[in-house]
Amino acid sequence: MIELRQLGQTGLRVSRLGLGLAAVGRPGYITLGRARDLPRERTPEALAARSAELCNAAWTGGIRYFDAARSYGRAEEFLARWLGARGLPAGAVTIGSKWGYRYTAGWTVDAAVHEEKELSLARFEQQLGETCALLGAQLDLYQIHSATAESGCLDDARLLAALVGARRSGACRALGLSLSGPTSDRALERALAARVDGERVFDVVQATVNVLEPSLLPLLAAARAEGLGVIAKEVHANGRLTELNDRPQDAELVTALRRIAAEARTTVADLALAWVLAQPQVDVALSGAATTAQLASHVRAAALGLEADAVGALASFGEAAPAYWATRGRLPWT
């Protein structure tokens, strides 16, 4: 079974591998090779069924942390339906969701705009109500979605007070923020300093951590030392760290990763996941599996102990943060 641990000082029990529903809560997402993984007809019914299959497989495999967001199409709804169908009470699993983005694609893949961001007090109050209407007492962790220093949300006293008020009232048990972009370090520093009446605002940080973008690891170690839980997202770099990466620009990267994976008797995708789980500051690494076969492979990877030589070799693949995020920004919605 997958190792369980406490998420920082929240009292929430989580598995070291979590399941993120971004890839199956809506028809379009930024993942290379995704078209080969989803049903031919990406109707709400088809993706609800796929979400339930994945959640069932995750539960059977020992996964006890599930991640959604208001902007992941109908992911919160699909998750709530699965929880109800299985009859899982609050506390049986740990549920995290996020607010700040609104889904705007109208259930299409080729929309001009897939989501619209607003990190305001009004948006928080609106989306907290929407999330609670679906997940109710099952909501454990509520996070600002892609908080940045530039957005001003981490300096908004009224917003921070409302966040702490939601935790105090029991609307959620813990507060967090997810990070994105080359200035994530600045956002995390502000989050660590955030207080309301002397009370720490944030309990958890969710950040991009992978072989190509490891830059935040030192600051995440400092956050964990201060008692925050740490969740790693985009461990496969939106598909760049998988065998499905056919970008010509990444040909040498994939060849080198395949060689290391062969020596470790695993796949490129599982190698990338195992590397993230080898980082001591990471409590949970999110699987973005779109099929049960991928998820089963990720569960096996969670038990894969990498040799020190492999961990060190993979550390050399890191890209400069601005270059990494510029590449991510050019990846297509599929």
DAZINOR-V943389 format. One record per residue. N is the residue number from 1. SS is DSSP state (alpha for helix, beta for strand, coil for the rest). PSI is psi as a letter, one per 20 degrees, with the letter a starting at -180 (none if undefined). OMEGA is omega in radians with two decimals (none if undefined). Layout:
# DAZINOR-V943389
((N,SS,PSI,OMEGA) (N,SS,PSI,OMEGA))
This chain:
# DAZINOR-V943389
((1,coil,q,3.14) (2,coil,q,-3.14) (3,coil,p,3.04) (4,beta,q,3.08) (5,beta,r,3.05) (6,beta,q,-3.14) (7,coil,n,-3.09) (8,coil,c,3.13) (9,coil,k,-3.08) (10,coil,h,-3.00) (11,coil,i,3.13) (12,coil,p,3.11) (13,beta,p,-3.11) (14,beta,q,2.99) (15,beta,q,-3.11) (16,coil,h,3.01) (17,beta,p,3.10) (18,beta,r,3.10) (19,beta,o,3.03) (20,beta,p,-3.04) (21,coil,j,3.14) (22,coil,h,-3.02) (23,coil,i,-3.06) (24,coil,j,3.13) (25,coil,i,-3.11) (26,coil,q,-3.05) (27,coil,h,-3.11) (28,coil,q,3.07) (29,coil,r,-3.10) (30,coil,n,3.09) (31,coil,p,3.11) (32,coil,p,3.10) (33,coil,j,-3.05) (34,alpha,h,-3.11) (35,alpha,h,3.13) (36,alpha,i,-3.03) (37,coil,i,-3.00) (38,coil,r,3.08) (39,coil,q,-3.13) (40,coil,g,3.08) (41,coil,o,-3.08) (42,coil,l,3.11) (43,coil,r,3.05) (44,alpha,h,-3.14) (45,alpha,g,-3.13) (46,alpha,g,-3.13) (47,alpha,h,3.02) (48,alpha,g,3.11) (49,alpha,g,3.12) (50,alpha,g,3.11) (51,alpha,g,3.13) (52,alpha,g,3.09) (53,alpha,g,-3.13) (54,alpha,g,-3.14) (55,alpha,h,3.08) (56,alpha,g,3.13) (57,alpha,h,3.11) (58,alpha,g,3.13) (59,alpha,g,3.13) (60,alpha,h,-3.11) (61,alpha,i,3.09) (62,coil,j,3.11) (63,coil,p,-3.10) (64,coil,j,3.04) (65,beta,p,-3.10) (66,beta,p,-3.01) (67,beta,p,3.09) (68,coil,a,3.10) (69,coil,q,3.09) (70,coil,h,-3.06) (71,coil,i,3.14) (72,coil,l,3.11) (73,coil,d,-3.13) (74,coil,k,-3.06) (75,alpha,g,3.13) (76,alpha,g,3.12) (77,alpha,g,-3.14) (78,alpha,g,3.14) (79,alpha,g,3.13) (80,alpha,g,3.12) (81,alpha,g,3.13) (82,alpha,g,3.11) (83,alpha,g,3.13) (84,alpha,g,-3.12) (85,alpha,h,3.13) (86,alpha,i,-3.13) (87,coil,k,-3.11) (88,coil,p,3.14) (89,coil,r,3.05) (90,coil,p,-3.14) (91,coil,i,3.11) (92,coil,h,3.02) (93,coil,r,3.07) (94,beta,p,-3.07) (95,beta,p,3.03) (96,beta,q,3.02) (97,beta,r,-3.02) (98,beta,q,3.11) (99,beta,r,3.05) (100,coil,h,3.06) (101,beta,q,3.05) (102,beta,p,3.14) (103,beta,p,-3.04) (104,coil,j,-3.00) (105,coil,i,3.10) (106,coil,k,3.11) (107,coil,l,3.05) (108,coil,q,3.13) (109,coil,h,-3.02) (110,coil,k,3.12) (111,coil,q,3.11) (112,coil,h,3.12) (113,coil,p,-3.09) (114,coil,h,-3.12) (115,beta,q,-3.08) (116,beta,p,-3.00) (117,beta,p,3.03) (118,coil,o,-3.09) (119,coil,m,-3.09) (120,coil,r,3.06) (121,alpha,g,-3.13) (122,alpha,g,3.13) (123,alpha,g,3.11) (124,alpha,g,-3.10) (125,alpha,g,3.13) (126,alpha,g,-3.03) (127,alpha,h,3.02) (128,alpha,g,3.10) (129,alpha,g,3.14) (130,alpha,g,3.13) (131,alpha,g,-3.13) (132,alpha,h,3.09) (133,alpha,h,-3.14) (134,alpha,g,-3.00) (135,alpha,h,3.07) (136,alpha,c,-3.09) (137,alpha,i,3.13) (138,alpha,i,-3.12) (139,beta,o,-3.14) (140,beta,g,-3.04) (141,beta,p,3.11) (142,beta,p,-2.97) (143,beta,q,2.93) (144,beta,p,-3.08) (145,beta,o,3.12) (146,beta,l,3.06) (147,beta,p,3.07) (148,coil,q,3.08) (149,coil,h,-3.08) (150,coil,h,-3.07) (151,coil,h,-3.13) (152,coil,i,-3.06) (153,alpha,h,-3.10) (154,alpha,i,3.08) (155,alpha,j,-3.08) (156,coil,o,-3.04) (157,alpha,g,-3.12) (158,alpha,g,3.12) (159,alpha,g,-3.14) (160,alpha,h,3.11) (161,alpha,h,3.12) (162,alpha,h,3.09) (163,alpha,g,-3.14) (164,alpha,h,3.09) (165,alpha,h,3.11) (166,alpha,h,3.10) (167,alpha,g,-3.13) (168,alpha,h,-3.11) (169,alpha,i,-3.12) (170,coil,j,3.07) (171,coil,h,3.01) (172,coil,r,-3.12) (173,coil,h,-3.09) (174,beta,q,3.12) (175,beta,q,3.10) (176,beta,a,3.03) (177,beta,q,2.99) (178,beta,q,-3.06) (179,beta,q,3.12) (180,coil,q,3.05) (181,coil,r,-3.03) (182,coil,i,3.10) (183,coil,k,-3.14) (184,alpha,h,-3.14) (185,alpha,g,3.13) (186,alpha,h,3.13) (187,alpha,g,-3.13) (188,alpha,h,3.10) (189,alpha,g,3.12) (190,alpha,h,3.13) (191,alpha,h,3.13) (192,alpha,h,-3.12) (193,alpha,i,-3.00) (194,coil,p,3.11) (195,beta,q,2.98) (196,beta,o,-3.08) (197,coil,k,3.13) (198,coil,i,-3.11) (199,beta,p,3.10) (200,beta,p,-3.12) (201,coil,g,-2.95) (202,coil,p,3.14) (203,coil,h,-2.98) (204,beta,q,2.98) (205,beta,p,3.10) (206,beta,p,-2.99) (207,beta,q,3.02) (208,beta,p,3.07) (209,coil,o,3.05) (210,coil,r,-3.08) (211,coil,h,-3.11) (212,coil,h,-3.10) (213,coil,m,-3.14) (214,coil,j,-2.90) (215,coil,h,-3.05) (216,coil,i,-3.04) (217,alpha,g,3.13) (218,alpha,g,-3.14) (219,alpha,h,3.07) (220,alpha,h,3.07) (221,alpha,g,3.10) (222,alpha,h,3.12) (223,alpha,g,3.14) (224,alpha,h,3.10) (225,alpha,h,3.10) (226,coil,j,3.05) (227,coil,j,3.12) (228,coil,q,2.96) (229,beta,q,-3.09) (230,beta,p,3.10) (231,beta,p,3.12) (232,beta,p,3.08) (233,beta,r,3.10) (234,coil,l,-3.10) (235,coil,h,3.10) (236,coil,j,3.08) (237,alpha,l,3.11) (238,alpha,k,3.07) (239,alpha,i,-3.14) (240,coil,h,-3.13) (241,coil,l,3.06) (242,coil,r,3.10) (243,coil,i,-3.12) (244,coil,i,3.13) (245,coil,o,3.12) (246,coil,k,3.08) (247,coil,p,3.12) (248,alpha,h,-3.12) (249,alpha,h,-3.10) (250,alpha,j,-3.06) (251,alpha,g,-3.14) (252,alpha,h,3.11) (253,alpha,g,-3.09) (254,alpha,g,3.11) (255,alpha,g,-3.13) (256,alpha,g,3.14) (257,alpha,h,3.11) (258,alpha,h,3.13) (259,alpha,g,3.13) (260,alpha,h,3.13) (261,alpha,h,3.12) (262,alpha,g,3.12) (263,alpha,h,3.12) (264,coil,j,3.13) (265,coil,l,3.11) (266,coil,a,3.12) (267,coil,r,3.10) (268,alpha,g,-3.11) (269,alpha,g,-3.11) (270,alpha,h,3.05) (271,alpha,g,-3.13) (272,alpha,g,3.13) (273,alpha,g,-3.14) (274,alpha,h,3.11) (275,alpha,g,3.13) (276,alpha,g,-3.13) (277,alpha,i,3.08) (278,coil,i,3.14) (279,coil,o,-3.01) (280,coil,h,-3.13) (281,coil,i,-3.10) (282,coil,p,3.07) (283,coil,g,-3.09) (284,beta,p,2.97) (285,beta,p,-3.08) (286,beta,p,2.94) (287,beta,p,3.04) (288,coil,k,-3.07) (289,coil,q,3.05) (290,coil,i,3.09) (291,coil,q,3.12) (292,alpha,h,3.08) (293,alpha,g,3.08) (294,alpha,g,-3.11) (295,alpha,g,3.11) (296,alpha,h,3.11) (297,alpha,h,3.13) (298,alpha,h,3.08) (299,alpha,g,3.08) (300,alpha,h,-3.13) (301,alpha,h,3.13) (302,alpha,h,3.12) (303,coil,j,-3.10) (304,coil,o,3.09) (305,coil,o,-3.13) (306,coil,q,3.03) (307,coil,q,-3.11) (308,alpha,h,3.14) (309,alpha,g,3.14) (310,alpha,g,3.11) (311,alpha,g,3.14) (312,alpha,g,-3.14) (313,alpha,g,-3.13) (314,alpha,h,3.13) (315,alpha,h,-3.10) (316,coil,i,-3.09) (317,coil,i,-3.09) (318,coil,p,3.10) (319,coil,q,3.00) (320,coil,p,-3.05) (321,alpha,g,3.13) (322,alpha,h,3.13) (323,alpha,g,3.13) (324,alpha,g,-3.07) (325,alpha,h,3.06) (326,alpha,g,3.09) (327,alpha,g,3.13) (328,alpha,h,-3.13) (329,alpha,i,3.13) (330,alpha,i,-3.12) (331,coil,q,-3.07) (332,coil,q,2.93) (333,coil,p,-3.09) (334,coil,none,none))
